[in-house]
């Protein structure tokens, strides 16, 4: 049973007369345990809803809808299953103290893997959960493998779980598509160990559909943690060469390149990024694989249709790793539109380490590094710096806090070239109204 928290106006649920406080008991005779059950059952075009009204009255409602159409109801979100791993590279263990408690929660939940593409190790998977995955066809799933040698994997994860290869075999035999990742820790799971992991996972293709190599992320808060070091530029070059050689082997066999290097490896190696089509259908985009290629493609689309704008001086925030792309795009955009767009590159002092991605910027670093500078009339903040579903950055600061402390209007925009262009259009319309 799931209690309805809210109803979207003009939705199917609103037309049916459902209200906040009503409970959804079952769909097509299947009881609902959580949001995942609802999402799975909602794929049907013909539905029989069993509803318990807030006053206890029971309703049975039959309806037809498109397969991808939602009822328009807000349901409780499941609490994540907590992770029991003690990974040697765990980012949560590297957080500074004093942050909000939810940031220290480690989740390890196959439901979130299916719903949101979150990576899980499957170390806590039990037989009923596995049967649910297979019965409900929860595909695709995203699995952190790191190593297929069981002893090495147990060392990296800080615990021994179910053997990963037989588990992946059961998933792909059951029709589940799996995307995998390896967090590369130099001297731990690279070299011949990586060769073995790649070969073992490739043997499960096409069920295992892709593999991403992501360099280990280290902060300055690794006291009393296992000794690790970042991937060096030379190691990054070797990894990129290794990936591209494997891609040349896989493409004629499978029609895809199968294995991909994270953008951060190309940046660290000082290598030019592959062309857009080298990322196939972007199976690992949310894992930082192909973001630069996608950004460049969207930037070209925006620049082809850019036209002069009347705007005051604007500023835009970026992290270190994206700085070159943002600067290049902003310079060309300014030349076509006639606007002045200042790019402010913010270091991640908050984590005290080699963290350079924009999405992990903290509000305090933005304020501390930009205070006293001429920021223009509006400072633009990409939404990727905000925690999902909130208006807070990692350190609990909000755009309003930054606005107040810097004394400049702050606006957030959807991350990417089109998001920035749309924000410029919105600001241009405001300017026209003022004039």
N, C-alpha and C positions, 0 to 999 in steps of 0.2 A: 504494500500500500504506500502510495506517494501523495503527500498533501500538496495541493496547488498553492504556490506562494504568490503568484501574480498571473494576470491575464493580459495579453497584448490587445490593444484596441483594434477592432475590425478584423480580428483573427477568426479562425474556425471555432475555437473555443468560445469566443465572445458571442458568435452567432448561435452556438448551441445553448447558450445561457449558463455556461459554467462560471463559477465564481471562486474568488480567493477563499481558501478554507475547505473547499470540496476535496475529496480524495479520489485518486485514480487507483482502482483496485486491480484491474486486469485489462489486457488488450487481447482480443481474439482467444479468450479463455486462459491466457498465460498470466499468472500472478506477477506483479512488478516488485522486485526486490530493491532496485536502485535505478538511477538515471540511465545506466547502460541498458537495462532491460527495455526501458522506454524507447531509447534510440533504435534498438534493434527491431522492436515491434512496429515502430513508426514507418519502416520501409515498405510495409504492405499498403496496397491501394484500397482495400476493403477492410474496414475496422469495425469491431464490436467492442465498445467501451463499457466497462462496468464502473459506475461512479457511485460513491457514497457522498451525498450532500452533507453540508456542515450540520444540518438538523437531523441527520441519521437516515433520511430517505434514500432509497437505492434506485438508480437509474440504469437502464441499458440503452445505449445509443448506437445505432448503426449508421455508418457514413462511408462515402467514397471520396478519395482525394488522389492527387498525384503522388507518386512514390517518394519524391523528394520534398513534399510539402509538410510543414510542421503544424501542429495544432495551435501553436501560439500560447503555450503555457510555460511558466517558470516553475521548475521542480527543485527539490533539495539536492544539493551537490553531495556526492558521497565523500566521506572522510577518507583520505588516502591511507592505504596500508603502509606502515612505517618500514623503512629499510633496516635490516639487521646486519648489513655488511659493514665492514670497517676498511674500506678501500684505501690503499696507500696514497691515492691521488685525490681523495674526496674533496670537492670544493667547499662543502659545508664545514668541514673540519678546518678550513683555512680562512674562515671569516673572522673579522675582528669582533671583539666583545661589544656588548651594549646595543646590538641591533634588536629589532622587534622579534619576538620569539618565533614567529612563523618562518623566518628565514633559516632557522636552525633545524627545521623539520626535514628529515630525509624520507622521501616517499619512494616506494617500490611497489607499484600497483599496475598489473596488466590492463586494468580497465582504463587507466589514464594513457597507457601506451596506445590503445585502440582509439580512444576518444580524441587525444590531443597530440599523438606522435611522441610522447615522452619515452625516453630510453629506459629500459628495465633490464636487470641481470637475470631475472627468473630464478634467483637462488631461493626465493620463498614460495615458489609455486607448489601447490599440492595437487593431488589427483582430481578432486572435485573442481578446482579452478581450471585445470587443464581440460577436463571434460566439458566445462562450460565454454571455453574458448573454441573447442572443436564443434560443439553442438550449435552455437550461435554464430559460427563462422566469423570470429572477431579478427578480421583481416583488413589491412596489414597490421603487423606488430613490429615494434622497434626494440632490438635487443643489443645490449652492451655485452660483447663477447670478450674482447681484450686479449684473450689467448684461448686456444682450444686444448692445449696441454693442461690437464686437470690440476696437476700440482701447481703449475705456474698461475693458473687462473685463481685457485684458492688463495695463493699468496697475495695476488693483486687485490682480491676482493675481501681478504681478511676472514674468510670463512669458506667452508666446503659446502657446496650445494649439489643439486642434481647434476649429473654429467651433462654438459651442454650439448654435445653432438647428438646423443640419442634423443634428447629433448627437442632439438631443432628438427631432427628427422621425423618425429611424431607430428610436429606442427605442419611441416611441408607435406607429409603424406596425407594429412587431414585437409589439405587445400588452403592452408594459411600461408600467405606471403609474408616473408620476414625481411626486414632491412636491418643490417648489423653495423656496429661501429667498433673500432679499436682506438682507445686512447693510448697513443704511443708514448711510452716512458723510456727514454734512452737507457740502454744497457739492461733493460728488464724484459720487454716483450717485442723488441725489434730484431733485425738480423734474421737468423735461421728460425727463430721462434715465430716471427711474422710470416716467413715463408710457409711454415706449417699451418698457421692459422688461415692464411689465404687459401692454401690448397684444400684444407678440410672444408671450408665454407663454400668454395667453388664447386666441390663435389655435390653440394646440395642445391645448386642452381638448376632450374630457375626459381625454385621455391624460395631459397635465399636469393633475393633479387638484387641486392646491392650491399656494398661494404664501404664504409667511410673511414679514412685514417685522420684522426684529430690529434694535434699535439697536446701534451699534458699542459694544463693551466696551473701556474703556481703563483701564489700571493706571498706577501712578506710576513704572513702569520702562520709559519709552519713549525713553530716551536714544539719540540717533543713529538714530531711526526717523522715517518721514514724519510731517509735522505733521497731526494730526487733532484734532478736538474732539468732545465728546459731543453728543448730540441735546439741544437746549434744551427747556424746558417748552413754549415757544411752537411750536417745530418739532414736538414730540410731538403737540400739539393739532392742528396742521395735518395730520400724518400720519394720526392717528386719523380725522379728518373725511374725508380722502381715501379711506381704506380703507372706511369705512362707506358713502360714496357709491358706490364701485365694487361693494360687496356688494349694494346695492340694484339695480344694473344686472345683476349676475350671477345672482341668485337666480331670477328668472323664466325666464332662459334655460337655466340648467344644473341647477337644483334644488339647488344649493349656493351658498354665498357666495364660494367660490373663493379669495379673498384675505383674510388675517387679520393683525391687528396683535398683536405679542407683548404679554404682560401688562405688561412693563416700560414700554411706551409709554403704556399707560393710567395706570399709576402716575405716570410723569413728567408726563403731561398733567394730572393731577388729575381725570380723568374717571371716572365710574362705569363699572363693567365691564358688558359685555353679559350678557343672560340666557343660561342654559345652552344652550338650543337654537340660539343664534346661532353656536355653534361646530360645527354640523352633527354629523358623526361624529368630531370631534376629530382631524383628520388631522395636526395639528402640535403635539400635546400635549407630546411630548418636547422640542420646541423652545421651550417656555415660552409656548405659546399656549393659553389656556383653563384653566390650572392653578388660578387663583383661582376661576373659576366652578365647576370641579369640586370644589375644596376646600369652597366654600360649600354645594354640594349634599350632599356627604358629611357635612358638619358638621350639617346639618339632620336627616339620617338618624340620626346618633349622638344628637343632643339629644332626638329623639322617643322614644328607648328608654332614655335615661340614668336611673339610679336611685341612691339614696343609697349611698355607699361609706364604709368605715372605713379611712382611710389617714393616714399622717403627712404633714407638709408636703412638697410636691414642687416641683422646679424644672424648667423646660423651656427649651431653647435655641432661638433663632431668629436669622436674619439680619435686616437692616434692612428689606428690601423686603417680607417676609412678616409683619412685626411687628404691623401693625394687625389682620390676619386672625387671627393666633394669639392675640393679646390678647382679641379679641372672643369667639372660640370658647372660650378658657380661662375667661373670666369667666362666660359662660353655663353652661358645663359645671360649674364650681365651684358655681354657685347651685343647680343641680339635684342635685348629688351630695353637697354639704356638705363638699367637700374644699378645701384651700388649694393652689392651683397657681400658683406664681410664674413669670412669664415674664421671661427674661433675653435682652435684645437685644444681640447682639455685633456691633460694627463690624468691617469687614474692613481692619484696619491692615496686614495681611500684604502685600496687593497695593498699598497706598499710593495708591489711586485710588477711582473711583466704582463699585466692585464691591460690590453689596449683597445678592446672592442667598445663601441659606442654604447651598446646595450647594458653595460655594467658600470656606467658612469654614476657617480653620486652627486647629489645636489651641492654638498659642501665643497667639492672640488670645483664645480662650476662657479660658485660664488667666490671662493678664495682666489681663483686664478683670473677671474674677469673683473673683480672689483676695481673701480677706478678707471677702467678703460672706456673709450667711446664705443658703445655697443650699437649705435643707431637708434632708431625710434622703436623698433620691435625686434626682440630676440626670439628666434625660431628654434624650437626644441623638438627633435624627432621623437615620436611616440615610443620608439623602441627602448628609451631610457626609463619608461614607466613600467612598474610591475603589472603583469597581466590582470585586467579587471579592476585596476585601481588608478588613482591619480598621484601615486607616490613613487619617488625614486627609491633606490636601495636603502638610503639612510633616513627614510621617512619624510624627507623634504618633498614639498609639492611645487608645481610651477608657480603657484601664488606666493610661496615662501621665497623662491628665487626672485620673482618679480619685486617683492617688497625689499629684499636685501640689496638688490642691484639697482633699484630705482628705475627700471625699464619695463615696458610692457613685454610679457612673455606669452607666446602662443605655441601650442603643440600642433604638429602636423603628422599625417600618416607617413611613415618612413619610406623614403624612395623618391626618385625624380618626379613621378606623377603627383605624389603627395605634396611635395614642395611647390610644384607648379600650381596645383589647385589652391594652395594657401596663398600664393602670390596673387592669384585671380580674386580670391576673397578680399584680400587687403586692397587690391586695386578698386574693387567695387565700393569699399568703404571710403576710399579716397575720393571717388567720383561724387559720392553723396555729400561729403564735406564741402566739396567745391561747388 
